[in-house]
Amino acid sequence: MVRIIAAVLVAFGLAACQTEEPTVTVSSQNAGDTRVAKHLFGAMPSGSGQPSQSFGGYARGCQAGAEQLAETGPTWQAMRLSRNRNWAQPITVDFVQDLSRFAATQPGWEGLYIGDMSQPRGGPMLTGHRSHQTGLDADIWMLPPERLNLTAAERESISSISMRRNGGAYTNDKWTSQHEAILRAAASDPRVARIFVFPGAKVAMCNSATGDRSWLNKIRPWWGHHYHFHVRLNCPEGATGCTNQAPPPAGDGCADAERWVDNILNPPPPDPNAPPPAPRAELTMANLPGQCVGVLNAE
């Protein structure tokens, strides 16, 4: 019974970390608009010619005036170019470039391979992520880049590498001190709100961290995230249309991560009385902030 209660608490606590369902301001622009939002935003080939701004929350919003991360830079390469998801707010583009420069100082790393950021105008994606809608999320591959001259075709075919063992309870032999150093640098950046990574990596960092441990607070365990880690930035200062996620609970979060690991190794029995999960409804334009219609319609 204790294990079941613990599992429920972990599930609810971390659902709050990942899921962002802000109160949406519906205006006359989108009230009653039943168009499926992902079809509209997924069809946009470029950003809007508006001032840069995030609207709404990470999993229910959009972005105006996005910048495109250059496909290749001195210390990074954007991957899976066919997805056209290397767009973000300027603060996110700057962060990715800064972190890649730090990564390039690590032995065996030429920089970073950057996975999905956001679509050109944010919003719900046709496939994959529920978040990444406001231009403030970025996926960083765990694969250490040995070279930064991959062709477009290579970027479609190459894969990152998994860091997990025993279903994510532990790290495997590919996990290195350089991975930890890069994650620590990311979490120590004041622009960062939280970082999602598999539970075993969080516990490994908890066990090895010395000195100041405050950076561990931002690193939160979540399902998957063993081929990449997911960085989420705070809303930029003065961004009145942007909704921040509630901050992580106080403390280093290590006990919480250890509960995740315990439940991976010793999963609680399923509840025979649990109702089946309800199918997730598609977000319509009426579910998004009113400004998102203007983002779609802008030149």
Sequence and secondary structure as in RCSB ss.txt:
>XXXX:A:sequence
MVRIIAAVLVAFGLAACQTEEPTVTVSSQNAGDTRVAKHLFGAMPSGSGQPSQSFGGYARGCQAGAEQLAETGPT
WQAMRLSRNRNWAQPITVDFVQDLSRFAATQPGWEGLYIGDMSQPRGGPMLTGHRSHQTGLDADIWMLPPERLNL
TAAERESISSISMRRNGGAYTNDKWTSQHEAILRAAASDPRVARIFVFPGAKVAMCNSATGDRSWLNKIRPWWGH
HYHFHVRLNCPEGATGCTNQAPPPAGDGCADAERWVDNILNPPPPDPNAPPPAPRAELTMANLPGQCVGVLNAE
>XXXX:A:secstr
 HHHHHHHHHHHHHHHHH         TTTTT  SBHHHHHHT  S  SS  EEEEETTEEEEES EE  SEETT
EEE  GGG  BEE HHHHHHHHHHHHHHTTSTT SSEEE   B TT S  SSS SS  SS EEEEESS  S S  
 HHHHHH      EEGGGTEE TT  HHHHHHHHHHHTSTTEEEEEE HHHHHHHHHH  S  GGGGGEEE SS 
SSEEEEEE   TT TTB       SS  HHHHHHHHHHHHS     TT          BGGGS THHHHHHH  
